[in-house]
């Protein structure tokens, strides 16, 4: 993200796809809890921290600024202790220098950008683009940039320190996952592009599209199309530069985790690009060398022992999913979309009919949680913000959702009859859901809402088990679904009318999975995976 502009916190609009979000560094894991506490107290942030933690929603601008203040103090402390001969600090500092040497020019360019961006914002704090900087700073190769780095060594070194700390902690998290028995461990997410005003675009101007933004063409849901404010690789530069920038990105994102999810994997084939300042509907499709990109992804996946998941939702060109599977990329199958639309009633597909070359999921960060879907909480948001499907009011949307609930619970019941030695509790959950839906037929809207809220936990468990029964290599339950939360992390087509990426989880990480309801969902998921066909194992 942009350390100098903490209002830019949307994770799918990164400053760079080569480096990590330093806002998520744990200060206590760097030099110890006592050093972190002292840094907080010395900066006068103790009360501020407590207030920020008490907020119902994450205040990213304030939280990130406070975190960076503490990290600056720890950076200074590490350098001073290492210079004074402290052996532990010396080892850490040497490790940081080794990391910086390994990352080479890419990290230095990123650090130069971050330091320059912060410096220039002191005089002009309003949002601005690097192409509006004074001309001598608009390219990392210019002499003025090198002169700035010589004059501000601490500022540059701080941003190298941040990336070292973030990479070190990410690797520690992956090791912890592996030691706990996770075969894959962490799965990273690769955004479809980068913010055109960020460090990646500044440092790789010869490799990225300049003067255009990536988006989506008009469709039935959005007649004006979408502009995402992102840029990405130039297909011409890919060929002329031997795909160097694309390979560099793959290696960066695959270096630590056991898996990577590629957002909008359709972008490997074509992207809707829009001239800056133009309307989204004035864009055109730009084709990409799909065959070459898939081969490179497969190669780097093998080299890094990293599985790859492609987000292949929406309208997918014919044959693309087959090509992804042929190259070892798993698609995504989401419960809400697994329906047989060739039949008039569009029934939900049984788990056994889900594509095997995919990952099975109940939902995603852009879609309703299972409890939010069951209760219709997402429909309230859509109605409030004018996001219901064109030509449909909230009453009609609620009626459609009730029909969908019945269809899905019918699918649950049908699947239950095929499970050998079916668990009695699972059958009881489905019976409870069927009873609630039957009673809702004659209930008032308020009474129906009460019935649905009372059975939402049972629905969440049943939905997770249903998706987990698919004969796929991997099934994933989002944390929001395991915890039975109503709110989804992100609501597409909104910026500040919905608190995107700001929702807190209800408990500290160590205790998140401790409740009986969560344990029941995990147990149901494990049973469903055990009963899935044996060739579904990774």
Secondary structure, DSSP 8 states (H G I E B T S, - for coil): --TT-TT---TTS-S-SSS--GGG--THHHH-HHHHHHHHHHTT-HHHHHHHHHSSB--HHHHHHHHHHHHHHHHHHHHHHHHTT-HHHHHHHHHHHHHHHHHHHHHHHHHHHHHHHHHHHHH--S---GGGS-GGGSSTTSHHHHHHHHHTHHHHHHHHHHHHHHHHHHHHHHHHHHHTT-SS--EEEE-S-EETTSHHHHHTTTTB--SEEEEE---SS-TT-EEEEEE-B-HHHHHHTTTHHHHHHHHHHHSS-SEEEETTGGGGTEEEEEETTS-GGG-EEEE--HHHHHHHHHHHHHHHT-EEEE---SS--TTHHHHHHHTT-BEEEEGGG-B-TTSTT--B--GGGS-SSEEEES--TTS--HHHHHHTHHHHHHHHHT-S-TT--HHHHHHHHHHHHHHHHHHHHHHHTTSTT--HHHHHHHHHHHHHHHHHTTS-HHHHHHHHHHHHHHHHHHHHHHHHTSSSSEEE--HHHHTT-S--S--TT-SSSS-TT-B--SS-GGGTT-SHHHHHHHHHHHHHHHHS-GGG--
